[in-house]
Amino acid sequence: MSEEKCRCFISSLVDRLSGKAESRCTKIIDVAYRLFLDNGYENVSMNDIVKHAGGSLATLYKHFGNKEQLFIYILEQKSEEVFGEWGRKSVCYEGRIEEFLTETGRMFLDLVTTPDAILFHRLLISIGYINDSRLNKTQIQNLMSVPVIIIANYLENEKVNGHIEVEDTYLVAEQFLNAVKGPFLFQTILGIQIDISEETRLKALKQVVTIFCRGLHVIQ
């Protein structure tokens, strides 16, 4: 299936479901996501998902096509759950870049330091080593770029409105999130015990926001 057809398949899935089928698919998604986190992508089969979620293999293939499409759909759903509200709220922060970066940075840190987030990053790293043309890594990368895109769009609007001076808003958004998660994520992925208390996270975040606001030449 081509990337375009895959996107069409995913985006239209919910529209095609009855209430009962939607409930069944929600359970499948939750179960599959848990299995992927706990066991890794390669170690989970469609049979494993059916075994834990119930139903039939035929139903699973009917709604999701195959494991690759199911995984992409799960990423879409989780991305919307986590980041959908970010995009909707960003319009409320016009001219308040420091507040916006502080709030989005706080939510991002709260997210990436959870146990499931650590497992999720380990999962993505392992997927990078999978040599399987059926698994669309470009599409996965695009989905994982959602928080960067949200921040970049906000910064672009601030730039257009004359509130900041910056050349590449997408690059700045990437640099900001990397700076926010940098002191915490890599060590926790490796299983190294570090201080990730709220006090420590907020202290680090405040410093990053201060540095970026000065570097962006915020115009008062």
C-alpha positions as CSV (number, residue, x, y, z in Angstrom):
1,M,0.0,0.0,0.0
2,S,1.4,3.5,-0.9
3,E,2.0,6.2,1.7
4,E,-0.9,8.2,0.3
5,K,-3.3,5.3,0.4
6,C,-2.1,4.4,3.9
7,R,-2.9,8.0,5.1
8,C,-6.3,7.8,3.5
9,F,-6.9,4.4,5.2
10,I,-5.9,5.8,8.6
11,S,-7.8,9.1,8.4
12,S,-11.0,7.5,7.3
13,L,-11.0,4.6,9.8
14,V,-12.9,6.2,12.6
15,D,-15.6,7.5,10.2
16,R,-16.2,4.0,9.0
17,L,-16.8,2.5,12.5
18,S,-20.0,1.8,14.2
19,G,-20.2,2.4,18.0
20,K,-19.4,-1.2,18.8
21,A,-16.6,-1.4,16.3
22,E,-15.1,1.8,17.5
23,S,-15.1,0.4,21.1
24,R,-13.4,-2.7,19.8
25,C,-10.8,-0.7,17.9
26,T,-10.1,1.4,20.9
27,K,-9.3,-1.7,23.0
28,I,-7.1,-3.1,20.2
29,I,-5.2,0.2,20.0
30,D,-4.7,0.3,23.8
31,V,-3.6,-3.3,24.0
32,A,-1.3,-3.1,21.0
33,Y,0.3,0.1,22.3
34,R,1.0,-1.6,25.6
35,L,2.5,-4.7,23.9
36,F,4.7,-2.6,21.7
37,L,6.0,-0.6,24.7
38,D,6.7,-3.7,26.8
39,N,8.0,-6.1,24.2
40,G,9.2,-4.0,21.3
41,Y,7.8,-3.7,17.8
42,E,9.4,-6.8,16.3
43,N,8.4,-9.0,19.1
44,V,4.7,-8.4,18.8
45,S,2.6,-10.2,16.2
46,M,-1.0,-9.6,15.1
47,N,-1.8,-12.9,16.8
48,D,-0.3,-11.6,20.1
49,I,-2.6,-8.6,19.9
50,V,-5.7,-10.7,19.2
51,K,-4.7,-13.0,22.1
52,H,-4.7,-10.1,24.6
53,A,-7.4,-7.8,23.1
54,G,-9.9,-10.5,22.1
55,G,-11.8,-10.7,18.9
56,S,-10.5,-12.3,15.8
57,L,-7.5,-12.0,13.5
58,A,-9.9,-11.3,10.6
59,T,-11.4,-8.3,12.4
60,L,-8.0,-6.9,13.2
61,Y,-6.9,-7.1,9.6
62,K,-10.2,-5.7,8.4
63,H,-9.9,-2.5,10.5
64,F,-6.1,-2.0,10.4
65,G,-4.8,-3.8,7.3
66,N,-1.5,-5.1,8.9
67,K,0.8,-4.5,11.8
68,E,2.7,-1.6,10.1
69,Q,-0.6,0.3,9.5
70,L,-1.8,-0.4,13.0
71,F,1.4,1.0,14.5
72,I,1.2,4.2,12.4
73,Y,-2.5,4.6,13.4
74,I,-1.5,4.2,17.1
75,L,1.1,6.9,16.7
76,E,-1.5,9.2,15.1
77,Q,-4.0,8.6,17.9
78,K,-1.4,9.1,20.7
79,S,0.0,12.3,19.0
80,E,-3.5,13.8,18.9
81,E,-4.2,12.8,22.5
82,V,-1.0,14.4,23.7
83,F,-0.4,17.3,21.4
84,G,-3.8,18.2,19.9
85,E,-4.5,20.7,22.7
86,W,-1.1,22.3,22.3
87,G,-2.0,23.5,18.9
88,R,-5.4,24.7,19.9
89,K,-4.0,26.7,22.9
90,S,-1.1,28.3,21.0
91,V,-3.4,31.0,19.6
92,C,-4.0,32.3,23.1
93,Y,-0.3,33.2,23.6
94,E,0.1,35.9,20.9
95,G,2.8,38.3,22.1
96,R,3.6,36.2,25.1
97,I,6.4,34.0,23.9
98,E,8.0,33.5,27.3
99,E,4.8,32.2,28.7
100,F,4.2,30.0,25.7
101,L,7.6,28.4,25.8
102,T,7.4,27.9,29.6
103,E,4.0,26.2,29.4
104,T,4.8,24.0,26.4
105,G,8.2,23.2,27.8
106,R,6.6,22.2,31.1
107,M,4.0,19.9,29.4
108,F,6.8,18.4,27.3
109,L,9.0,17.6,30.2
110,D,6.1,16.2,32.2
111,L,5.5,13.9,29.2
112,V,9.0,12.7,28.3
113,T,10.0,11.9,31.9
114,T,7.1,9.4,32.5
115,P,8.0,5.7,32.5
116,D,5.9,5.0,29.4
117,A,7.6,7.9,27.5
118,I,11.0,6.3,28.3
119,L,9.7,2.9,27.0
120,F,8.3,4.7,23.9
121,H,11.7,6.4,23.1
122,R,13.4,3.0,23.5
123,L,10.8,1.6,21.1
124,L,11.5,4.3,18.5
125,I,15.3,3.8,18.8
126,S,14.8,0.0,18.2
127,I,12.6,0.7,15.1
128,G,15.5,2.7,13.6
129,Y,17.4,-0.6,13.3
130,I,14.6,-2.5,11.6
131,N,15.2,-3.2,8.0
132,D,11.7,-3.5,6.7
133,S,10.4,-1.5,3.8
134,R,6.8,-2.0,4.9
135,L,7.4,0.2,8.0
136,N,7.2,3.8,6.8
137,K,9.9,5.5,8.9
138,T,9.4,8.8,7.2
139,Q,5.7,8.8,8.2
140,I,6.8,7.9,11.8
141,Q,9.3,10.7,11.8
142,N,6.6,13.2,10.6
143,L,4.3,12.1,13.4
144,M,7.0,12.5,16.0
145,S,7.6,16.0,14.7
146,V,4.2,17.3,15.7
147,P,5.4,19.1,18.8
148,V,8.1,20.8,16.8
149,I,5.7,21.9,14.1
150,I,3.3,23.3,16.7
151,I,6.0,25.4,18.3
152,A,7.4,26.4,14.9
153,N,4.0,27.6,13.7
154,Y,3.6,29.7,16.8
155,L,7.0,31.2,16.4
156,E,6.3,31.9,12.7
157,N,3.2,33.8,13.7
158,E,5.1,35.8,16.2
159,K,7.7,36.5,13.6
160,V,5.1,37.7,11.1
161,N,3.5,39.9,13.8
162,G,6.9,41.5,14.5
163,H,7.3,40.1,18.0
164,I,10.6,38.2,17.4
165,E,13.5,38.2,15.0
166,V,14.6,34.7,13.9
167,E,15.6,33.2,10.6
168,D,14.4,29.5,10.8
169,T,11.5,29.0,13.2
170,Y,11.4,25.2,12.6
171,L,15.0,24.9,13.6
172,V,14.5,27.0,16.7
173,A,11.6,24.8,17.7
174,E,13.7,21.7,17.4
175,Q,16.6,23.3,19.3
176,F,14.2,24.4,22.1
177,L,12.7,21.0,22.6
178,N,16.2,19.3,22.4
179,A,17.5,21.7,25.0
180,V,14.5,21.1,27.3
181,K,14.7,17.3,27.3
182,G,18.5,17.1,27.0
183,P,19.4,16.9,30.7
184,F,16.8,14.2,31.4
185,L,15.8,12.0,28.5
186,F,19.0,10.2,27.4
187,Q,20.1,9.2,30.9
188,T,16.7,7.9,31.7
189,I,16.6,5.9,28.4
190,L,19.8,4.3,29.5
191,G,18.4,3.5,32.9
192,I,20.6,5.9,34.8
193,Q,19.1,7.2,38.0
194,I,19.0,11.1,37.9
195,D,17.0,13.8,39.6
196,I,13.8,14.3,37.5
197,S,11.8,15.9,40.3
198,E,9.4,18.7,39.4
199,E,11.7,21.3,41.1
200,T,14.7,20.2,39.0
201,R,12.7,20.1,35.8
202,L,11.3,23.6,36.3
203,K,14.7,25.0,37.2
204,A,16.2,23.6,34.0
205,L,13.2,24.8,32.0
206,K,13.4,28.3,33.3
207,Q,17.0,28.6,32.3
208,V,16.3,27.3,28.8
209,V,13.4,29.7,28.3
210,T,15.5,32.6,29.4
211,I,18.3,31.7,27.1
212,F,16.0,31.3,24.1
213,C,14.1,34.4,24.7
214,R,17.2,36.5,24.8
215,G,18.6,34.7,21.8
216,L,15.4,35.3,19.8
217,H,15.7,39.0,20.5
218,V,12.2,39.3,21.9
219,I,10.9,42.8,21.0
220,Q,8.9,44.4,23.8
